[in-house]
Amino acid sequence: MIEKKKIIYVLNKFNFLKEFNIRKIFPSKLIVTAEKTKFIATTFINGEKFYIGNNEKFTPVVETESEKNLPIVFGKFSIKEFLELQDILLKQKIDLNKIEKYFYHLSKRWDLQKNNGLTIMLPSKNISNSLKIYNKLNDNNKLNSAKIVDLRISERIVLNYE
């Protein structure tokens, strides 16, 4: 007889599972239902490629099907920090599909590189306020040929066109 705890232990090893449910049907049948997590980005840890799941786990790419068109995240970050950033971006109506690369710095701040080549340098605090400023500039077509939008310093915007 297999114990439920052992099955849960084994299933928890599969980082690509978001959630699962085990039902026992007497006398000797188990029904396991599982949901795969949504992969939201890729990253490299010690030279090995991983998917970042919305279940807050890193999954080695060799353990699951290939995912295409996911952004790449660079730096030593926690998934929780990355998911918090994505939540802020979504609340500010930033299209995540247009972000090609995320760069996490030791100072706990992020840079975003969009697929049009624009880099947005965010501060470590008050990211929402900085993104509101970015959105105003973007809505008014003030960023047409800018290469870098530096929002790291509060009350200041630095645009680089080279």
N, C-alpha and C positions, 0 to 999 in steps of 0.2 A: 504494500500500500504506500502510495506516494503522499507525503505530507504537503499541505498547501503552502507552508512556509518555504519548503524547498523549491517549489515551482516559482513562487514569488522571487526568491533569491536568484534563480536562473534568469527569469524574465527581466529583472532589474539590471542585469549585465548588458542587455541590449539597449544602448544609448539612443537608438533611433526610435524607440517606442515612447510615445507620449503618455499613453495610459493603457491599462489592460484590466480585464475583469475575469475572474475565475468562478465558475458555478459548478457545483457538484450535483450530478443527477444520480440518485441512488439506483442501483446498488454500486455500480463501478464505472461511472462515466463522468468525465470532466469536460466542461466546455470553456475554452479560453477565447476571449475576444480581445483584440488589441487594435490600437490606433497608432499609426506612424506619425511621428512629429513632422512639422513643416520645417524644412531647412531654409534659413534666411540668409546665410552667408557662408563663406569658407575662410579658413585661416590656416596658418602653419604653426605647429608647436614642435620644437626641436627637429625641424626639417621634415616633419610628417604632416600631410594635408588632412584637415578635419573639416567637417561640416558643423555649423553652429545651428542648433535646433531651438525652436521656440519653447521647448521643454527644459531649457537652461542646461543642456548637456552638449559636450563635444562628441561627435561621432567620427571615428576614422573612416575615410572615404572607401576603404576596402571592405567595410562591413555592410554596405548598402548600394543601391542602384546609383548610377551617375546622375548628378543634378547639373543642369546647365544654366548659364546666365545669372549666377549668383555673384554678388559683390564680394570683394576680398577685404578682410580686416587684418591690419598689420598692428603689431605691438603686443605687449603683455597686459591683457585686460581680463576682467571677469565677464562672463556672459550676462550677468545681472546688469553690469554697467552698460553693456552694449544694448540690451533690451530697453533699459531706461532711456538711452539716447534715441532709439527708434521710436519709443512712445512719444517723446518730446517732438521729434520730427513730424510724426503723424498728426499730433495736435496742432502743429503750426502749418499743416497742409503741405508739407514737403513730400514730393513724389519719390518714394524709396526706390522705385524702378529706375530712376535717373541717376542714382548714386552707384558709381563703379568701384570706388575704393574708400575705405575708412582707415584713418591712421590714428592710433591711440598713443599719446605721449606720456612719459613718466610724470609729468606735471598734472596728470588726470584731466587732460583736455583732448578734444577731437579735431581732426581736419577731415573734411569730406571732399572727395574728388568726383565731380559729376561726369557723366559720359560725354559731355560737350567740352571737357578739358578744364572747366572752371573749378578752382579749389576754394573752399570755404573754410576759413580758420576760425574755430569757435573758442570761446573762453572756457575756463574750467567751471565757472559759476554763471548763473543767470543766462543759460543757453536760450531759453524761450524768448527773452527780451531781445537778444541778438538776432534770433531768427525772425522776429517781427520786423526788425530793421531791414534785414536781408529781403524779406518778402516785399516790403514797401519799395525798395530799390528795384527789385526784379519786376514788380507790377508796373512801375513807371518806365521800364526799359532803360534804366540807367546803367545796366550791367552788360550791354550788348557785346562789347569787345573786351571786357575785363577778363583777366586770367586768374587773379587772386582777389578774394574779398576777405580782408582781415578784420575780424570782429572781436579780437582778443582783448582789446582795451575798452573799458566801458566809456560810453559817451563819445567814441571815436570810431570812424570807419576808414580803413586804408584800402584803396583800390590800386591794383597793379595791372597795367595793360600790356606788359611785355611777357 
